[in-house]
Amino acid sequence: MLFSLSRRLAVSQVPDASASPAAPPARHPVDEVLPPARLGLLGLQHVLVMYTGCVTVPLVFGAAAGLDTSTIGLLINADLLVAGLITLLQALGVGRFLGVRLPVVAGATFAAVTPMILIAGEYGLQAVYGSMIAAGVFGLLVAIPFARAVRFFPPLVSGSVITVIGLSLIGVAAGLIAGQDPAAEDYAAPGHLALAGGIVLLIVLVNRFTSGFLSQLGVLLGLLAGTAVAVPMGLTDFSSVSGADWFGLASPFHFGAPHFPVAAVISMCVVMLVIFTESTADMLAVGEMTGRPLTRKDLARGLAADGLSGILGGVMNGFLDTVFAQNVGLVGMTKVRSRYVAAVAGGILVVLALIPKLGELVASLPGPVIGGAGLVMFATVTAVGVNTLRKVEFEGTGNLLIVAVSVGVGMLPVVAPAFYHAFPTWVQIIGGSAITSATVTAFLLNLLFNHTPGRKKAGRPEPEASGDPAPEPAAAN
């Protein structure tokens, strides 16, 4: 049950010493501080859900850039550090300038991988991190103007994009469960599929037959039980844990002073806009789930934190961050709305960044285990998008066509990853991302059908400002 943001104060017309003291204002579930044990477990659950996706980015980039194992390990530590700091910033906020103050978790985005590889090959790693710093500054400058465009992200647009986000991530879960190489001998092995299916079943049963705090730990219980079953199956390999250091962190500018080639800077600034479109949809979704709709100021603060990730990543050898969709799905599934849970997750990520041995332990979770839990998370994101679309007026409008075309265009790079291979790099960056292409398509079609003269009007039209953030509360955070 969602609590109202309005605060009621019991005020008497005539002072009365015998009167009971005024009732304290109701605290919104987003601002609720849970008991320490619950905070710790729920925060850990968020980390386990996003960890593999987060560290995959430095693994892919490092391999493509020809870096050695120790350097890739350095990138993983830096990646976790930046993700943890930005998650803390998003959850707790800094004054009126940074942080959306919602239960969101940040992590490295795949949108930046292709341009980073191209820049590394053409200009070197110093240019990669120099262009990242420039993109971060650019993100800070355009966060407020970008947030003002949120009125053009009504449920019609955000629902379409959130649906595509979930659908596009299901392929990631399938790859973790079955493997990445169809020619491999153990590809889609029945035991792997059974293990993932058992985890899904356990999550379903926990949510169906338990209540309260236990029902909120379905994913964590699934991960732990799945790992326990994977040990006798021979799917676990913790050998790398013993060889990892207990403490370690790369120094700033590990690869040298940053360089700023114009082409590299422009490319990374485009990526920053792509990240903004992804994070906007995810933050709007979390605002919807938690019953705290975003204001323009909230959104601008959240986007500014994404921009800051570019500066931190460029200095600390990390990566650009975005709001992680799988953690959005976890919020929708567990119904835990406290932003302090996300703050704890951010703290755990920082600890993992400083203790590589612990990071190796979490990274050693078997793919079928992560994939089974991820399948539920990603499908939950899709369901949230469908639920958002229920608010859209379809009768007598072009909105059904907008949803159809947006989902279709967004899913093209998912079902055909090489669909845009013959186009310039900047087209591949935008069109090759399911999230970005769906966002751009839904945004432009919404302008064409609903914000131009002569638009179709239904008998009960959707208000033009339905996608606007709510007015700033009288008692802002």
N, C-alpha and C positions, 0 to 999 in steps of 0.2 A: 504494500500500500504506500502510495506516494504521499509524502507530507507536503503541506503548502509552504511556499516560500514567504508568505506574508507573516508578519510577527504581530501578535496581539498582546497588548499591554493592558493590564487591568488598572484603569485610572479612575479615581474617585473624584466627584465634584467637590466634596467637602472633606478636608483632612480628618482622618479618624485613626487615632493611635491604636485602637483595638482591631482595626481592619487587618486581614491577612496580607502578607507581602505579595507583590505582583508576581504572577507566574512567569518563569523564565521563557524566553522565546524558544519555539520548537526548532530543533536542529534538523536540517535536511539530511537524509541518508548519505548524501555525497560527503558531508562534513563529519559523519559519525566516526569516532575513534573506537575501534573494536578492541577487545581484550588482547593482550600481547600474544598469547598462544595462537589465537585465530588469525591475527595479523600476520604472524610468521608463516603459518601453513598456507594461508591464501596467497601471500606474496610469493612463496616458493612455487606454488602451483602456476602462477603467472610466468615465472622464470622458466619453468620446465616446458611450458607450452611454446614459448617464443625462442628458446635458446638455440635450437637447431637452425631455425630460419635466420637468426641473427648471425651466427658464426659461419653460415654457408657463404655469405657474401665475401668475407676475406679469403675463404678457402678457394672460391671460384676465381676471384681476381688475382690472388697470389699465384695460382697455378698457371693462369693465362699469361701473367706478366713474367713468368719464369723465375719466381723467387724461390729460395731454398726453404727447407722445412722450418728452421729456426726463425727466419724472417716472417714467414706466414704465421707462426705462433705469436710473434710480436704484434702482428696486425690484429690477431684475434683478441689479444689482451686490450689493445687500444680500442677496438670495436666495442667490447663490453664496457669499457670505462666511459666512453662517450654516450653509449646507450643508457647506462645507469644514471649518469649525471643529467641527461635530458629528461629521462623518466621522472627523476626527483623534481626537476624544474617544472615539468608539466603538471605533476600531481600537487605540489606545494605552492608553486608560483613565487614570483618575486615582485612585490608591489603591484603597480598598475602596468607593468611593462612586459613581463614574461610569464608564460605558463597558463594553460587553459583551466587548471584546477578541477580536473575530472579524472576518473580512474582509467587513464590510458597509459600504455607502455610503449616506449619508443625503441626502434631498432633499425639496423642498417637496411636500406632499401635496394632492391635489385635494379631499380630504374637507373642508378648511377653506374652499374657495373660495366656495361658496354662502352659508354663514353670514357670511363676511366682506363679501360684496356686500350682503347684507341689513342688516348692522350699519352699513356705510358709508352706505347710503341713509337709514337711520333716525336714526343718531346722529353720523355723521361719522367721518373717518379716525382721529381721536384716540381714539374709542371702540373702533375696530378693534384698535389696538395696545395699548390699555389692557386690553381683554378677553383679548388674547393673552398678556400678561404674567401676568394672573390665572390663566389656564389653565395656564401654565407652572409657576407655584407649586403649583397643584392637582396637576399631574402629578408633581412631586417628592414631594409628600406621600403620594400613593396608589401610587407605584411598587412599594414593598415589599408592601403588601397585595394588589395586583394580581398580583404574581409568585407569591404563595402559591397562587393559583388555577390554577397551571400543571398541577397533577395532573389537572385537568379538561380538559386539551388533549392527550389521547393521540393516537397516530397516526391514529385514526379521525377526530378533529376536525381536527388539523393537516393531514392528507392531503387531506381534503375542501376545506379552505380554500385550500391551496396550489394545488390543481387549478383552483379557480375564479379565483384570482389570475391564473394563466397564461392561462386561457380569456378572461377579461375584457379582458386587455391585447392580445389578438390584434386586436381591433377598432381599437385605437389604431394598430397597425402598418398595418392596411388603410387607415386614414384618411391616414396619411403617404404611402403608396404611391400611392393612387388620387386623393387629394384629399378635401376636406370637403364640396364642393358638387356633388351629382349633376347639377345643371343646367348646370354649367360646361362649356365647350367641350372642355377638355382633361381632363375627369374620366376616370380609368381609361384614359388614353391608352396604346395598345399599347407605345410606347417606354418609358413609365414602368414598366409591368409587366415588360417585358423587362429593364430595368435592375435592378429589384429581384430578379427571378428569377435574373439572372446573379450577383448578390451572394450569394444563397442558395447557388447552385451552387458558387461559389468557396469559400465557407466549408466546404461539405461536402467538396470535393476537398482542401482544405488539411488538414482533419482526417483524411481517409482515407489520403492518400498522403504525409504528412509525419509527423515524430515529434519528440519533445522540445520545445524552446522554440518552434520554428517553428509547431508544431501548436497552441500556445496563443495564437497571434496571428491566428487565422482571422478573427475579427470586425474587428480593426484593419485587416488587409489588405483585407478586403471593403469597409470604409469608404473607405480610400484609393483603391483601384482604382475603386470606384463613383464617387467624386468626379471622378477623372481622366476617366472616360468621360462623366460628366454635363457637363463643360465644353464639348466640341464640340456637345453636344445642346442647349445654351442653357438648361440648368436651373440654372446657378449665377449668383448675383448677389452680388458682393463689394463693391458700391458703398458700402454702409454702413460698411465697415471703415475707409475713408480719412477719413470724417467723425467717427469715434469718438475720444475722448481716449485718451492713453497712460496717464494715471493719473487716478483719481477714486474717491471713496467718500463716501457721504452721511454727514452728522453724525448722532449719536444724536438721537432724537426730532425728526426732520426736520419732522414735521407738527404739532409742539407737544406740550405736556404731556399725558400719557395721561388718558383718562376711563374710568370704570368703571361703566357702567350695569348694573344687576342682570341684566336680560334678556340683554344681550350677554355678560356673564360666564358665565351659566349655559349659554348656547348654545355658547360656546367650550370650556367644561369637558366638555360632551358630546362635542364633536369630539375632545378629548384622549383620552377613553376609546375612541373609534373608532380613533384612531391607535395606541393601545396594542394593540388587537386585531390590527391590520394588522402592526405590528412584531413582536408575539409570534410570529405564524405564520411570518414571514420569518426571524426569528432562530433559531427552532426548526429551520427548514429548513437554514439555514447550519450550525448545529451538527451536524445529521445528515450533511450533505455532507462536512464537514471531519473527522468522527470525533471531535469534541469536544462531546458532549452538554451542554446548558446546565444549570447548577445554578440554584437559585432566586436565589442571590446574583448570578450572572451576568446572569440575566434582569432582576432588579431594577435592576442598574447600567445595562443597556441602555435600559430604560424611563425611568429617571431622566434619561438623556441626551436622550431625546425631550422630556421635560418642560422641560429646560434650553433646548431650541430655542425654546420659547414665550417664555421670558424674553429670550433673545438677539434673537429675531425682533421682539419688541415694542419693544426698545430701539433696535435698528439698522434698523428699517423693513423687516424680512424676513418670513419665513413659518414656520409650524409644519412641522417635518420628521418624516419617517418613514423606515424602512429601505426602500430602493428594490428592488422585486421584480425589475426587469430586471437589476440587478447580482447578485442572488441567482442568476438564470439563468446569468449569465456565469461565476460561480464553479462551478456545476454542469457547465458545458460545458468550461471550460478545465482544471478539476481543480487550479487554483492556489489553495492554501489559506492562503498567508501573509497575515496581517493587515497586514503592512507594505506590501503592495501597495495596500490600501485607504487606508492612511495617506498614501502618495504621492498617491493620487487626491484626498484631502482637501487636501493641500498645493497641488496644481494648481488646485483650485477656488478656494482663497484667492487665488492669484496672478491667476486670471482675474477675480476680484472687484475686484482692485486695478488691473487693466489692462483697461479696457473694450474696447480695440481687439482684444485677443486673444479676448475673449469674443464679439465680433461675428463674428470669423473662424470660430469653431467653430459659432456659431449659423447661419452661412450655408450649412452642409451641406444639400444638397437633400433634400426630404422622401422621395422614393423610395429614396435611399441609406440614410437613417436607418431607414426602414420595413423595408427588406429585411433589414438586420442585426437590427432589433428583432423581426421575425417569428421568427427562429431563437431569440432570447433568451427571448421570451415562451412559445413552445412548449416550450422546455426547462424552464421553471418548471412547466408543466402535467405534463410527464413526471416531474419530481421528485415532484409530488403523487401521481401514479399509483403510482410506486415506493414511496412512503410507505404507501399503502393496502395494499400487498402484505403488510404486517405485521399487518393486522387479521384477526381470526377472524370469518368471515361465516357459516359453517355453524351452524345452530341458534340464531342470534342475530337481533336486529333491526338489526344494523349495516348491512346492505345498504340497508335502507329509510332509515336515517339519512343515508347518503351520497347516495342518490337525491334525497331531499327537500332536503338542504342545497345540492347543486349546482343543483337546479331553482330554488329560491328565490333563490340567489345570481345566477343568470344572467338573471332577470327584468328587472332594470334595464339589463342589457346589450342585450338584444334589443328592449326597449321602454323607452327612456329616460324617457318621460313617464308611466310606469306609476303612480307615486305622486303625480302632480301635484295631485290633489284633496285631499290630506291636509295636516295642519299641517306647518310647516317642520321641526320636530324629527323627524317621521316621515320626511320626505323626506331628511333628513340621514342617517338610519340605513338606511332601506329603499332609498334611491337608490344606495347604495354596494354593489356586488356583493360586495366583500370583507367588509364589515361585516355585511350581511344573511346571508351564508353562515356567517360566524363565529357570530353569535348563534343561528342555526337549528341548526347542528351542536352548539354548546355546550349548548343547552337539550334537544335530543333525546338527547344523550349522557347528560345527567342523568336524563332520564325513563326511558330504557331500561337504563342500566348503573349507576346510582347510587341507585336507589329499591328498596324491598322488592318481592320477587316478580319480579325481573328474570329474563329468559331466560338460561339457562346452556347453553353449547355443551359438547360432549364434551371440548374442549380450550380452555377459556375464556381470553380475553386477560387477563392480570393487571391488576387495577384500578389499580395504580401504574405501568403501562407508560408513561404519559405523564409521570411524575415526572422531574424533572431528576436527573442522576446525583449521587451523594454528592460532597461537596466533596473534591477531591484533597488528599492529605496535604501536598503542596508546591504550594500555590495560587500563582497569578501575583501 
